[in-house]
Amino acid sequence: METSVFRVRGRGADEIWDLGQRLVASPLGRPLRARADITTREVLEVGLAIHPDNRPERHATIRGWPEEKERQMILATELAAASQLHVRP
């Protein structure tokens, strides 16, 4: 299992929203309603890893998820608690 993410450190809010619109929402034909920001440190602290691939630009994947669904949910909940939710203006 992998989770698709974008590395946005040092980017302003407008640039982050534009990145999400151009590279995620528009290609999928879906609206961009919100985003959750989390640091690399917080991902690493729960025992997962981040692998940058830049396909598309600034893209990476969170890897190292356990096989067990229950453990996946625990880690996902920990990441959600550590993240900051931003609803699109």
Buried (B, 14 or more C-beta within 10 A) or exposed (E): EEBEBBBBEEBEEEEBBEBBBEBBBEEEEEEBEEBEBBEBEBBEEBEBEBEEEEEEEBBBBBEBBEEEEEEEEEBBEBBEEBBEEEEEE
